[in-house]
Amino acid sequence: MRKTFAFLLLASTAVGVVGFGTADAEACPAGFEEVVVAGGVQCAHPDEVPANGIRPTSFYTTEAEARALTCIGSGTDGNRLQAVFVTEGQATLDSADRAAITQGMINVQAVYRSSSQVVPGVEVIPRWVHTPDCDPSIDVVRVAPGTLADFAATIEAFGDQGRDRPDRKYIIWADSSVYCGIATVSVDESKVANRNDGDHPGYARIDRNCWGYQGSVVAHEVTHTLGAIQPSAPNATPYGHCTDEYDIMCYVDGPDTTTSIDCGDHRGELALDCNNDDYFHPDPSSDNWLYTHWNVADSSFVERLVTSDLGQDADDGQDVDDGQDVEVVSARFVDIDRENPHGRAIGWLAERRVTRGCDTARFCPDQPVTRGQMAAFLHRFVPDPRFGANAVGFADVGPDHPFASDIAWLVESGLTRGCDESSFCPDGPVTRGQMAGFLYRVFAADADVGESGFGDVEGESPFATEIAWVAATGISQGCAADRFCPDEPVTRGQMASFLHRSWERFLDD
């Protein structure tokens, strides 16, 4: 990418944050200046305005329809990018500036969406803060005169105003022309629990003289805040960029940098990761550097949307693979590979935002489902605004419990009475028999389907009717040829398949 940008490299002595290519950073690499931000040393590398950039309105004609921000969740939940207009003058945002910032936000999503096409059926897009009606949320911040002369001072002013949340990347459109683009990034190549992924706030800044390069400069700086590019990436420069053009993150960024044209389409100036081996791939293969190192596509600050049908679910207990393609699903969670028998169902569950996984990058398919998680799964799966607002009434579920409203819904709608008279046992595992009971009460009411046919489920078993129903409806075929294993914990992967089949049989029009 024949442009110049600025970025900051965190060089704190905190775990996992060191200078580029060094084991113990005492000073910034040559060509950088040291700044102290939030108790740590960061390195600044300011550059000039792009000399050869593309100045798009909607950057790709194929993305001309992308005129509105993609709505994700509530607009404020989870890790997100926050657009901010910062000025030393009057704290107002006129219509022209609002339109420019909005277009920049839309174009960043379009860059990511277009770049995701390397894996069919997947869209990976940044999670911007937006209103419940999907309108862009743009904070307007006034700082003291002289603050915008220095990026470190800008970050310090943000901290003083409380804009230092680790679940936010603050993307600043500055009412200034000091820089072109500049951003923070932590040097951490860890595949999971990466310091770029919610460990601390991130900051990027685009000054007025580069607002016009909406498809490139903004996306470039956003991608830095999400963790690109790490030092040992195959085509990394010493300064946090790449050498294989054309690529939104690649350019001659220092005296020892040379680039080569490995991806010849010049529109690659507006695409992420030439050859998808340095910082972004929705689903890297096992021989790809990104398979074992930090991948921006794994960030919890982006949303992964599965947009195609991936085949059939596998049976819940038996190892049956009918040849389904779960390539797309494996891109969302690092612990779901192409061979996972519940891959399609897990991707579907995540797409519907019934779950985001057990952490920022994993689904934990083999972990047991807890009673609290079951309440959340069912509440999000079958939302009912009539219930869930009242106090739970269990000694072990306080009002601040993460599943309090879900458990309240479960109780008030008559789906459970708890594990005893005064407790819900939210951390207790759900057995396969209990799972059948929950689904039966949600979907079947008093349906009577006779015997289950499982050798380990007798007529007097507490969930005999419910187990017979899930077998008759095809929701579960058991854990083996003639067994249901009613007392075994149900796993998160199995639960995904149970819910998916329930949807297909009872709710999908």
C-alpha positions in Angstrom: 0.0 0.0 0.0 1.8 3.1 -1.2 0.8 5.3 1.8 2.2 6.5 5.0 0.6 6.1 8.4 1.5 6.4 12.0 1.0 4.0 14.7 2.0 3.3 18.3 3.6 0.2 19.6 3.1 -0.6 23.2 6.4 -1.2 24.8 5.3 -1.7 28.5 7.1 -4.2 30.7 3.7 -5.9 31.3 3.5 -9.5 30.3 3.3 -10.0 26.6 4.0 -6.4 25.7 7.5 -5.8 24.5 9.3 -3.9 21.7 9.1 -5.2 18.2 11.4 -8.3 18.0 12.9 -7.7 21.4 12.7 -9.7 24.6 12.9 -6.8 27.1 12.1 -3.4 25.7 13.9 -0.6 27.5 13.6 1.8 24.7 11.7 2.2 21.4 13.2 0.9 18.2 15.2 3.2 16.1 13.1 5.8 14.3 10.4 5.8 17.0 9.9 8.3 19.9 8.9 7.3 23.4 5.7 8.5 25.0 4.3 7.5 28.4 0.7 6.6 28.4 -1.3 5.1 31.3 1.9 4.0 33.1 3.5 2.3 30.1 5.9 3.3 27.4 4.5 3.5 23.9 6.4 4.2 20.7 5.2 6.7 18.1 6.0 6.5 14.4 4.3 9.5 12.7 4.4 9.8 8.9 3.1 12.1 6.2 -0.2 12.3 4.4 -0.7 9.5 1.8 0.8 10.6 -1.5 -0.9 8.0 -3.7 -4.1 6.9 -1.9 -7.6 6.1 -3.1 -10.2 8.6 -2.1 -13.5 6.6 -2.3 -17.0 7.5 -1.6 -18.1 3.9 -1.1 -14.7 2.5 -2.2 -16.0 -0.5 -4.2 -18.8 -0.3 -6.8 -19.7 -3.8 -5.6 -20.3 -2.4 -2.1 -22.4 0.6 -3.3 -25.3 -0.9 -1.4 -23.4 -0.6 1.9 -24.8 2.8 2.7 -25.9 1.9 6.2 -24.1 0.6 9.3 -24.7 -3.1 10.0 -26.8 -3.5 13.1 -25.2 -5.8 15.7 -26.9 -6.7 18.9 -28.0 -3.9 21.1 -25.4 -1.6 19.7 -23.5 -1.3 23.0 -23.1 -4.8 24.3 -19.7 -6.5 24.4 -16.4 -5.2 22.9 -16.9 -2.5 20.3 -15.3 0.4 18.3 -16.5 3.8 19.5 -16.4 6.6 16.9 -15.3 9.9 18.4 -15.1 13.4 17.0 -12.4 15.4 19.0 -11.9 19.1 18.8 -10.3 21.9 20.7 -13.1 24.3 19.7 -16.8 24.1 20.3 -18.1 20.7 21.1 -20.5 20.4 18.2 -20.6 18.1 15.2 -22.0 19.7 12.0 -23.9 17.6 9.4 -21.0 17.5 6.9 -18.6 16.1 9.5 -21.2 13.7 10.8 -21.7 12.4 7.3 -18.0 12.0 6.7 -17.5 10.0 10.0 -20.5 7.9 9.3 -19.2 7.0 5.8 -15.9 6.1 7.3 -17.5 3.7 9.8 -19.6 2.1 7.0 -16.5 1.8 4.7 -14.5 0.0 7.4 -17.3 -2.6 7.7 -17.3 -2.9 3.9 -13.5 -3.4 3.8 -13.8 -6.3 6.3 -16.9 -7.7 4.7 -15.3 -7.8 1.3 -12.0 -9.2 2.6 -13.9 -12.0 4.3 -14.9 -13.5 0.9 -11.8 -15.6 1.0 -14.1 -18.0 2.9 -17.5 -18.4 1.3 -20.5 -17.8 3.5 -18.7 -15.7 6.2 -18.8 -12.0 6.9 -16.4 -10.6 9.5 -17.2 -7.0 10.4 -16.1 -4.6 13.1 -18.6 -4.1 15.9 -19.2 -0.3 16.0 -21.2 1.3 18.9 -24.6 2.3 17.4 -28.1 3.2 18.6 -30.9 0.6 19.0 -32.1 1.9 15.6 -28.7 1.2 14.0 -27.7 4.8 13.6 -24.0 5.4 14.1 -23.1 6.5 17.7 -20.5 9.3 17.5 -19.2 10.9 20.7 -18.3 14.5 20.6 -15.3 15.4 22.8 -13.7 18.8 23.6 -10.2 18.8 24.8 -8.0 21.7 26.0 -6.1 23.8 23.5 -2.8 22.2 22.5 -4.0 18.6 23.3 -4.3 17.6 19.6 -0.7 18.5 18.9 0.4 15.2 20.5 -1.2 11.8 20.4 -0.1 10.9 23.9 -1.7 14.0 25.2 -4.9 13.1 23.4 -4.9 9.6 25.0 -4.2 11.2 28.4 -7.1 13.6 28.0 -9.4 10.7 27.1 -8.3 8.8 30.2 -9.0 11.9 32.3 -12.5 12.0 30.9 -13.1 8.3 31.7 -12.8 7.1 28.1 -10.4 4.3 28.9 -12.7 1.2 28.9 -10.9 -2.0 27.9 -14.0 -3.1 26.0 -13.7 -0.1 23.7 -11.4 0.9 20.8 -11.7 4.6 20.5 -11.5 5.6 16.8 -10.9 9.4 16.8 -11.7 11.7 13.9 -9.6 14.7 15.0 -10.3 18.3 14.2 -6.6 18.8 13.4 -4.0 18.2 10.7 -1.0 17.1 12.8 -1.0 13.4 11.7 -2.6 11.4 8.9 -3.3 8.2 10.9 -1.9 6.9 14.2 -3.0 4.0 16.4 -1.9 1.8 19.4 -1.1 -1.8 19.1 0.2 -4.4 21.6 2.9 -6.8 20.6 1.3 -10.1 21.5 1.1 -13.0 19.1 -1.0 -15.3 21.5 -3.8 -17.1 19.7 -6.2 -16.6 22.6 -6.3 -14.2 25.6 -4.5 -11.7 23.4 -3.7 -8.3 24.9 -5.2 -6.5 21.9 -8.6 -8.2 22.6 -10.0 -6.3 25.6 -7.1 -6.3 28.0 -6.8 -2.5 27.7 -8.4 0.3 25.7 -7.2 1.0 22.2 -6.9 4.3 20.4 -6.7 5.3 16.8 -6.7 8.8 15.3 -7.4 10.1 11.8 -6.8 13.8 11.3 -8.8 16.0 8.9 -6.2 15.9 6.1 -6.8 12.2 5.8 -10.6 12.0 6.4 -11.1 11.7 2.6 -9.3 8.3 2.5 -12.2 6.7 4.2 -11.8 3.2 2.8 -8.1 3.0 3.6 -6.8 5.2 6.5 -9.6 4.5 8.9 -9.6 0.7 8.2 -5.8 0.7 8.5 -5.8 2.3 11.9 -8.7 0.2 13.2 -6.8 -2.9 12.2 -3.8 -1.8 14.2 -5.9 -1.5 17.3 -7.2 -5.0 16.7 -3.6 -6.3 16.8 -2.0 -6.1 13.3 0.7 -6.7 12.4 2.7 -8.9 14.8 6.6 -9.2 14.5 7.0 -12.8 13.3 4.2 -12.7 10.7 5.6 -14.0 7.4 5.7 -10.6 5.6 6.0 -8.3 8.6 8.2 -5.1 8.5 10.1 -4.0 11.6 7.5 -1.2 12.1 4.3 -3.2 12.3 3.2 -3.3 8.6 3.7 -5.8 5.7 5.7 -6.1 2.5 3.4 -8.1 0.2 1.3 -5.7 -1.9 -1.4 -4.8 -2.6 -2.7 -4.7 1.0 -4.3 -2.1 3.2 -1.6 -2.6 5.8 1.4 -2.8 3.5 3.8 0.0 2.5 7.4 1.2 2.7 7.3 2.3 6.3 11.0 2.7 7.0 14.5 2.8 5.5 15.0 -1.0 5.5 11.6 -1.8 4.1 11.0 -3.0 0.5 7.7 -4.3 -0.9 6.8 -6.7 -3.7 3.6 -7.1 -5.7 2.3 -10.5 -4.7 -1.4 -9.7 -5.1 -1.7 -7.7 -8.4 -5.1 -6.2 -8.2 -4.6 -2.6 -7.3 -8.0 -2.6 -5.5 -6.1 -4.6 -2.9 -5.2 -1.3 -1.5 -8.6 -1.5 0.0 -8.5 -5.2 1.1 -7.1 -6.9 4.1 -4.1 -9.2 4.1 -2.7 -10.1 0.7 -2.6 -14.0 0.6 -4.3 -14.0 4.1 -1.3 -15.1 6.0 -0.1 -12.1 8.1 -3.0 -10.8 10.1 -6.5 -11.7 8.8 -8.1 -14.9 7.7 -11.6 -16.1 8.6 -10.5 -19.7 8.7 -6.8 -20.4 8.3 -5.6 -23.9 7.5 -3.2 -25.7 9.9 -0.2 -24.8 7.8 -1.0 -21.0 7.9 0.9 -18.8 10.4 -2.5 -17.5 11.6 -3.6 -20.9 12.7 -1.4 -20.7 15.8 -0.8 -17.0 16.1 -3.0 -13.9 16.6 -5.6 -13.4 13.9 -7.6 -10.2 13.7 -10.5 -12.3 12.4 -10.6 -13.9 15.9 -11.0 -10.6 17.7 -14.0 -10.1 19.9 -14.3 -6.6 18.5 -15.5 -8.1 15.2 -18.7 -9.9 14.5 -18.7 -13.1 12.5 -21.8 -13.7 10.5 -22.4 -17.1 8.9 -24.4 -16.4 5.7 -24.7 -19.8 4.0 -26.2 -23.3 4.8 -23.4 -25.6 5.9 -25.1 -29.0 5.7 -26.6 -31.3 8.3 -26.0 -31.7 12.0 -24.3 -34.8 13.3 -26.0 -37.0 15.9 -25.5 -35.7 19.4 -23.7 -38.7 21.0 -22.7 -40.9 18.2 -19.7 -40.1 16.0 -21.5 -39.7 12.7 -20.2 -37.4 10.1 -22.4 -37.2 7.0 -19.8 -35.2 5.0 -21.1 -31.7 6.0 -19.0 -28.7 5.3 -18.3 -26.9 8.6 -15.4 -24.9 7.2 -17.2 -21.6 7.8 -18.0 -22.4 11.4 -14.5 -23.3 12.3 -13.5 -19.7 11.5 -15.6 -18.3 14.3 -14.2 -20.4 17.2 -10.6 -21.6 17.4 -11.7 -24.8 19.1 -14.2 -25.8 16.4 -12.5 -27.5 13.5 -13.8 -29.0 10.3 -14.3 -32.4 11.9 -16.5 -31.2 14.8 -19.9 -33.1 14.5 -21.8 -30.1 15.9 -20.0 -27.5 13.8 -23.0 -26.3 11.7 -25.3 -26.1 14.8 -22.7 -24.1 16.8 -22.2 -21.6 13.9 -26.0 -21.3 13.7 -26.3 -20.7 17.4 -23.6 -18.0 17.3 -25.1 -16.3 14.2 -28.4 -16.0 16.1 -26.4 -14.5 19.1 -27.8 -17.1 21.4 -24.2 -17.5 22.5 -20.8 -15.8 21.8 -18.9 -18.8 23.2 -17.3 -19.5 26.5 -14.7 -16.7 25.9 -13.6 -14.3 23.2 -12.3 -17.1 20.9 -13.6 -20.5 22.0 -17.0 -22.3 22.2 -15.8 -25.0 24.6 -18.0 -27.7 22.9 -17.1 -30.5 25.4 -17.8 -28.5 28.5 -21.0 -29.3 30.3 -23.9 -26.9 30.1 -24.7 -25.4 33.5 -28.3 -24.7 34.7 -27.6 -21.0 34.4 -26.4 -21.3 30.9 -29.4 -23.5 30.0 -31.7 -20.7 31.2 -29.8 -18.2 29.0 -29.9 -20.4 26.0 -33.6 -21.0 26.2 -34.4 -17.4 27.1 -32.5 -16.0 24.1 -33.8 -18.9 21.9 -37.4 -18.3 22.7 -37.7 -14.7 23.9 -40.8 -13.8 25.8 -41.2 -10.2 27.0 -44.0 -11.2 29.4 -41.6 -12.8 31.9 -38.2 -12.1 33.4 -38.6 -8.7 35.0 -39.3 -9.9 38.5 -37.0 -11.0 41.3 -35.8 -14.5 41.0 -36.4 -15.6 44.6 -33.6 -18.1 44.9 -31.0 -17.8 47.7 -28.1 -18.6 45.2 -29.2 -16.2 42.5 -28.8 -12.5 43.4 -30.0 -9.6 41.3 -26.4 -9.1 40.0 -26.1 -12.7 38.8 -25.2 -12.8 35.1 -28.2 -15.1 34.4 -30.7 -13.6 36.9 -33.2 -12.3 34.2 -32.9 -15.6 32.3 -33.5 -17.7 35.4 -36.5 -15.4 36.3 -37.9 -16.0 32.9 -37.5 -19.8 33.2 -39.3 -19.8 36.6 -42.0 -17.4 35.8 -42.9 -19.1 32.6 -43.3 -22.4 34.5 -40.4 -24.3 32.9 -38.6 -25.1 36.2 -39.0 -24.8 40.0 -35.3 -24.9 40.8 -33.1 -27.7 42.2 -34.8 -27.5 45.6 -37.2 -25.2 47.5 -34.8 -22.3 47.9 -32.0 -22.8 45.3 -31.6 -22.9 41.6 -28.1 -24.3 41.5 -27.0 -22.1 38.5 -23.5 -23.7 38.3 -24.8 -27.3 38.5 -24.5 -29.3 35.3 -27.6 -30.2 33.2 -28.0 -33.9 32.5 -29.2 -35.2 29.2 -32.5 -36.3 30.9 -33.0 -32.8 32.3 -32.2 -31.3 28.9 -35.1 -33.4 27.4 -37.3 -32.1 30.2 -36.5 -28.5 29.4 -37.1 -28.9 25.7 -40.3 -30.9 26.3 -41.8 -28.2 28.5 -40.9 -25.5 25.9 -42.1 -27.2 22.8 -44.3 -30.2 23.6 -46.5 -29.3 26.6 -48.3 -32.6 27.4 -47.5 -34.6 24.3 -47.6 -38.3 24.9 -45.4 -40.4 22.5 -45.2 -43.7 24.3 -41.9 -45.6 25.1 -38.5 -44.2 24.2 -36.9 -47.5 23.2 -33.7 -46.9 25.1 -32.4 -49.7 27.3 -31.3 -47.3 30.0 -34.6 -45.4 30.2 -37.3 -47.4 32.1 -40.9 -46.4 32.3 -40.5 -45.1 35.9 -37.5 -42.9 35.0 -38.2 -39.3 35.9 -37.8 -38.1 32.3 -39.0 -41.1 30.4 -41.8 -39.3 28.6 -39.6 -36.3 27.7 -36.8 -38.6 26.4 -39.3 -40.6 24.3 -40.5 -37.2 22.9 -37.0 -36.0 21.9 -36.3 -39.4 20.3 -39.6 -39.4 18.4 -39.1 -35.9 17.1 -35.5 -36.6 16.0 -34.0 -34.0 18.4 -31.8 -36.7 19.9 -31.1 -40.3 18.8 -29.3 -41.0 22.0 -25.7 -41.5 23.0 -25.4 -44.9 21.4 -27.4 -47.4 19.5 -29.8 -48.3 22.3 -28.8 -45.9 25.1 -29.7 -42.3 26.0 -27.3 -41.8 28.9 -29.9 -39.7 30.8 -27.6 -39.1 33.8 -24.6 -37.9 31.8 -24.0 -34.1 31.5 -25.1 -32.6 28.2 -22.2 -30.8 26.5 -22.3 -27.3 24.9 -21.8 -28.9 21.5 -24.6 -31.3 22.0 -26.9 -28.5 23.2 -26.2 -26.5 20.1 -27.4 -29.5 18.0 -30.5 -30.0 20.2 -31.5 -26.4 19.9 -30.9 -26.3 16.2 -33.0 -29.3 15.5 -35.7 -27.9 17.8 -35.8 -24.7 15.8 -36.0 -26.6 12.5 -38.9 -28.8 13.7 -41.0 -26.2 15.7 -40.0 -22.6 14.9 -38.6 -22.4 11.4 -41.4 -21.2 9.0 
